[in-house]
Amino acid sequence: MEPGAVPRGGPELISPIWQPSPNFTARRDGLVPSLVVIHYTAMESAGAALERLCDPEAEVSAHYLIGGDGQLWQMVEESQRAWHAGAGEWAGLSDINSRSIGIELDNRGTHPFAEPQMTVLEELLAGIMERWSIGPEGVIGHSCMAPGRKCDPGPKFDWARLARQGLALGPPCAAGETFHDLARAAGFTAEVSDADLLEAVRLRFRPWGHGALCEADLDALRGPAPGGLGA
């Protein structure tokens, strides 16, 4: 099977429903996936999201959509460039669409993500990461690469759950002294305002944080002390 084709009996035990979207192109400059970008749909239902992601007039798409009940759809082959990330930057790299696989989760951003949905996401991520040799550092949120413009998958998403399974990074133990230095070392390199950068970092590592920048925000980027446990 060609890498990136619709997985049927691949590393995942799940089998997606193939619902092709016309909204894709070839990846540019010979790039292959090195990132996975997680989104929420912010729509009323998975069906409404699926319709939009396959609408040529909408000019948006993703590789996968996972419903709240765990139903999985695939719309674009992994080898192709879906239109999910838009403008942004991560770890100094642009054209995230050509570098990533996009996963949409049926969620409005106002409520926790359902257990069946998270279970399927974990299985899907494990397969993608195996097929494309993507490490946990390559699994990011839309808000990570587009601070100020996007906030998904939002404060209700359980990043710590993925990190415990090696499917995303926990606190990065980044080197540096200032908040900007620590954030850049962790991958937040997009040129945005201080407020937008703080929001993006909190969404990823400290979603309960509020108010002005504080030492706890720096600690969230420094990660746990050697031999200790993160708060």
C-alpha positions in Angstrom: 0.0 0.0 0.0 1.3 3.5 -0.9 2.3 5.4 2.3 -0.5 7.8 3.2 -3.2 5.8 1.5 -6.4 5.1 3.3 -5.3 2.7 6.1 -7.2 -0.6 5.9 -5.7 -3.1 8.4 -2.6 -0.9 9.0 -1.1 -0.2 12.4 -4.5 0.9 13.7 -7.2 -1.6 14.6 -9.8 1.0 13.6 -10.9 1.4 10.0 -12.0 4.9 8.9 -14.9 5.6 6.6 -13.5 7.0 3.4 -15.3 10.3 2.6 -13.1 12.0 0.0 -12.7 15.7 0.0 -11.7 17.7 -3.2 -9.8 20.1 -1.0 -6.2 19.0 -1.2 -3.0 19.3 -3.3 0.3 17.5 -3.4 2.7 18.4 -0.6 5.2 21.1 -1.7 8.9 20.7 -2.1 8.9 17.0 -1.6 7.9 17.3 2.1 6.5 14.4 4.0 4.6 14.6 7.3 6.7 15.4 10.3 3.9 17.0 12.4 0.3 16.1 13.5 -2.0 19.1 14.1 -5.0 18.5 16.3 -8.1 20.7 15.9 -11.6 21.0 17.2 -14.4 21.6 14.7 -16.4 24.3 16.6 -19.5 23.1 14.8 -22.8 21.6 16.0 -22.2 18.1 14.8 -19.7 15.8 13.1 -22.0 15.6 10.1 -22.0 19.4 9.7 -18.2 19.4 10.0 -17.8 16.5 7.5 -20.0 18.4 5.0 -17.9 21.6 5.3 -14.6 19.7 5.1 -15.7 18.1 1.8 -17.3 21.3 0.3 -15.2 22.7 -2.5 -16.4 26.2 -1.8 -15.2 26.1 1.8 -11.6 25.4 0.7 -10.8 23.6 4.0 -10.2 20.0 4.7 -8.3 17.6 7.1 -7.0 14.1 6.8 -9.2 12.8 9.6 -12.4 13.6 11.5 -13.3 11.9 14.8 -16.9 12.1 16.0 -17.8 12.3 19.7 -18.9 8.7 19.5 -15.6 7.6 18.2 -16.6 7.3 14.5 -13.6 8.0 12.3 -13.7 9.4 8.8 -10.7 10.0 6.4 -11.1 12.7 3.8 -7.5 13.1 2.4 -4.8 10.5 1.9 -1.9 11.0 4.3 0.5 11.5 1.5 -1.4 14.5 0.3 -1.6 18.1 1.6 -4.9 18.9 3.3 -5.9 22.4 4.0 -6.3 22.5 7.7 -3.5 24.6 9.3 -3.4 27.9 7.4 -0.9 30.6 8.2 1.4 30.0 11.1 4.8 28.6 12.2 6.2 26.0 14.4 9.8 25.5 15.5 10.9 28.0 12.8 9.0 26.1 10.0 6.2 27.5 7.8 3.8 25.8 5.4 2.6 23.6 8.1 0.0 22.0 5.7 2.8 20.5 3.7 4.5 19.2 6.9 1.6 17.8 8.8 -1.4 15.5 9.1 -4.6 17.2 10.4 -7.0 15.6 12.7 -10.4 17.3 13.5 -12.3 16.4 16.6 -16.0 17.0 16.8 -16.1 19.4 19.7 -17.2 23.0 20.2 -14.4 23.8 22.5 -16.7 24.3 25.4 -16.9 20.8 26.9 -14.5 17.9 27.6 -13.7 15.5 24.8 -15.6 12.3 24.9 -13.9 9.0 26.0 -14.7 7.1 22.8 -13.3 10.0 20.8 -10.1 10.2 22.8 -9.6 6.4 22.6 -9.8 6.5 18.8 -7.5 9.5 18.6 -4.9 7.6 20.6 -5.1 4.7 18.3 -5.0 6.8 15.2 -2.1 8.9 16.5 -0.1 5.8 17.3 -0.5 4.5 13.7 0.3 7.9 12.1 3.4 8.3 14.2 4.6 4.8 13.4 4.0 5.2 9.6 5.8 8.5 9.3 8.4 8.2 12.2 6.9 11.2 14.0 8.0 11.6 17.6 5.8 13.0 20.4 7.4 16.4 19.9 5.7 16.5 16.5 2.1 16.3 17.9 0.8 19.9 18.4 -2.4 21.9 18.6 -3.7 24.4 16.0 -3.1 27.0 18.6 0.5 26.1 19.0 1.4 27.0 15.4 -1.1 29.9 15.0 -1.1 31.8 18.3 -3.7 34.6 18.4 -5.5 33.3 15.3 -6.6 29.9 16.6 -7.3 28.5 20.0 -8.1 24.8 19.2 -8.1 22.2 20.5 -8.6 24.5 23.5 -8.4 24.3 27.3 -10.6 21.2 27.6 -8.3 19.0 25.6 -6.3 16.5 27.7 -2.7 16.9 26.5 -1.4 15.2 29.7 -3.3 12.1 28.8 -1.5 11.9 25.4 1.8 12.7 27.0 1.5 9.8 29.5 1.3 7.4 26.5 4.1 9.0 24.6 1.7 10.5 22.0 2.7 14.1 22.8 5.3 15.9 24.9 4.7 17.0 28.4 6.5 20.1 29.8 9.4 20.6 27.5 12.3 21.3 29.9 13.3 24.1 27.6 16.5 26.1 28.1 16.4 29.8 28.6 15.6 32.5 31.2 12.9 34.8 29.7 9.4 33.7 28.8 10.1 34.4 25.1 13.3 32.3 25.2 11.6 29.4 26.9 8.6 29.6 24.5 10.8 29.7 21.4 12.9 26.7 22.6 9.6 24.8 23.1 8.6 25.5 19.4 6.5 28.7 19.7 8.3 30.7 17.1 5.5 32.5 15.3 5.8 36.3 15.5 2.8 37.3 17.7 2.0 39.7 20.5 3.0 38.9 24.1 -0.6 38.3 25.0 -1.2 35.8 22.2 2.0 34.0 22.9 1.0 33.6 26.6 -2.4 32.3 25.6 -0.9 29.8 23.2 1.6 28.5 25.8 -1.2 28.2 28.4 -3.5 26.4 26.1 -0.8 23.8 25.5 0.8 23.4 29.0 -1.3 25.4 31.6 -4.9 25.8 30.4 -6.1 26.7 33.9 -3.8 29.8 34.0 -5.3 33.3 34.0 -4.2 36.9 34.4 -0.7 38.4 33.8 2.4 36.4 33.1 3.7 34.8 36.2 6.4 32.5 37.4 4.1 29.5 37.0 4.0 30.1 33.3 7.8 30.0 33.1 7.8 26.8 35.2 5.4 25.2 32.8 7.9 25.7 30.0 10.9 24.6 32.2 9.2 21.3 33.0 9.8 19.2 36.0 13.0 19.4 38.0 15.4 16.5 37.3 14.3 13.5 39.3 11.0 15.3 40.3 7.4 15.2 39.2 5.7 18.1 37.3 2.8 19.8 39.1 
